[in-house]
Amino acid sequence: MRSPNKPSSSGRNSQNPDALQARLDDLLEFACGEVREEDFRLFLPEESEGGSCLDLCCGVRRRKDVPEVVDPEWFEVFGIAQRGSADKESQEERFVRFKLFSGAVAAKFLHQEPGLDPVVIVNYVCCSLVRAARALRDPSLTGILLDVFPVLARAMEDYRAPSGWVVQEYPFCFLGGMLMAEDLGESGKAEDLAGSLLKAEEQVREESFFPGHEFLLGLTNYDSLHSDWLELAESLENQGDQEAVAEVKVRLQGIAKWRDDQTE
């Protein structure tokens, strides 16, 4: 298990907690501006008892804030957004915005209560946010996420439940940040985040009871988006020829190659 109160490595505005919280608020505000109420009606299941998932999403969109108590219905919303897809090609653009909204809400919940990670799956949240940002191609959103991912990592790295539970998936936040840094051409920031990822992955692996053998992916049993992560890792260009970025990419490429070999 990880020692409590270990200092975190990183992120812009790291010395200003108010600025860090503001970036999470910026993310949710951006997402609320992109999604429409009709999107919720389109992608959420029809419910006979008043449409609670719809009510939850509309309420957050209207207030631009999340409630302190997490209604269990949110977990259905997150599952649809993170692992689902649009039924029709013409709906894909709207589904991306629904995915972004759901990821922003989940990020706020995780920051408020990192102990939710057994049900608000960290690697799913990070992957859905990266996918949405790359689909929308808005530099302002990418910049917000570059700030947000290290904030989430630090909150989860510092968390320890009374039971001793620690959040094993927080290193995925650093990979998400790396991808956003590269999209903005910030090679130095990508290198810093890659270094943080390597250190965090090693520490979590040492302190976990039964980690899988695969780099990073072995830290989670929630593997529905592993192929998405490997595809995203392949997109790392490392234009600055940074050492830590190269190591992360090589390790994840090795996993992809090993898996391909097993299927032949």
Secondary structure as the mmCIF struct_conf table of DSSP 4:
data_model
#
loop_
_struct_conf.conf_type_id
_struct_conf.id
_struct_conf.beg_label_comp_id
_struct_conf.beg_label_asym_id
_struct_conf.beg_label_seq_id
_struct_conf.end_label_comp_id
_struct_conf.end_label_asym_id
_struct_conf.end_label_seq_id
HELX_LH_PP_P HELX_LH_PP_P1 ARG A 2 SER A 3
TURN_TY1_P TURN_TY1_P1 PRO A 4 ASN A 5
HELX_LH_PP_P HELX_LH_PP_P2 LYS A 6 SER A 8
TURN_TY1_P TURN_TY1_P2 ARG A 12 GLN A 15
HELX_RH_AL_P HELX_RH_AL_P1 PRO A 17 GLU A 34
HELX_RH_AL_P HELX_RH_AL_P2 GLU A 37 PHE A 43
BEND BEND1 LEU A 44 LEU A 44
HELX_LH_PP_P HELX_LH_PP_P3 PRO A 45 GLU A 46
TURN_TY1_P TURN_TY1_P3 SER A 48 GLU A 49
BEND BEND2 GLY A 50 GLY A 50
HELX_RH_AL_P HELX_RH_AL_P3 SER A 52 ARG A 63
TURN_TY1_P TURN_TY1_P4 LYS A 64 LYS A 64
BEND BEND3 ASP A 65 ASP A 65
BEND BEND4 GLU A 68 VAL A 69
TURN_TY1_P TURN_TY1_P5 PRO A 72 PRO A 72
HELX_RH_AL_P HELX_RH_AL_P4 GLU A 73 ARG A 83
BEND BEND5 ASP A 87 LYS A 88
HELX_RH_3T_P HELX_RH_3T_P1 GLU A 89 GLN A 91
HELX_RH_AL_P HELX_RH_AL_P5 GLU A 92 GLN A 112
HELX_RH_3T_P HELX_RH_3T_P2 PRO A 114 LEU A 116
TURN_TY1_P TURN_TY1_P6 ASP A 117 VAL A 119
BEND BEND6 VAL A 120 VAL A 120
HELX_RH_AL_P HELX_RH_AL_P6 VAL A 122 LEU A 136
TURN_TY1_P TURN_TY1_P7 ARG A 137 ARG A 137
HELX_RH_AL_P HELX_RH_AL_P7 PRO A 139 GLU A 157
TURN_TY1_P TURN_TY1_P8 ASP A 158 ASP A 158
TURN_TY1_P TURN_TY1_P9 PRO A 162 SER A 163
TURN_TY1_P TURN_TY1_P10 GLN A 168 TYR A 170
HELX_RH_AL_P HELX_RH_AL_P8 PRO A 171 ASP A 183
TURN_TY1_P TURN_TY1_P11 LEU A 184 GLY A 185
HELX_RH_AL_P HELX_RH_AL_P9 SER A 187 GLU A 207
BEND BEND7 PHE A 209 PHE A 210
BEND BEND8 HIS A 213 GLU A 214
TURN_TY1_P TURN_TY1_P12 PHE A 215 LEU A 216
HELX_RH_3T_P HELX_RH_3T_P3 LEU A 217 LEU A 219
BEND BEND9 ASN A 221 ASN A 221
TURN_TY1_P TURN_TY1_P13 SER A 224 LEU A 225
HELX_RH_AL_P HELX_RH_AL_P10 HIS A 226 GLU A 234
TURN_TY1_P TURN_TY1_P14 SER A 235 SER A 235
TURN_TY1_P TURN_TY1_P15 GLN A 239 GLY A 240
HELX_RH_AL_P HELX_RH_AL_P11 GLU A 243 THR A 263
#
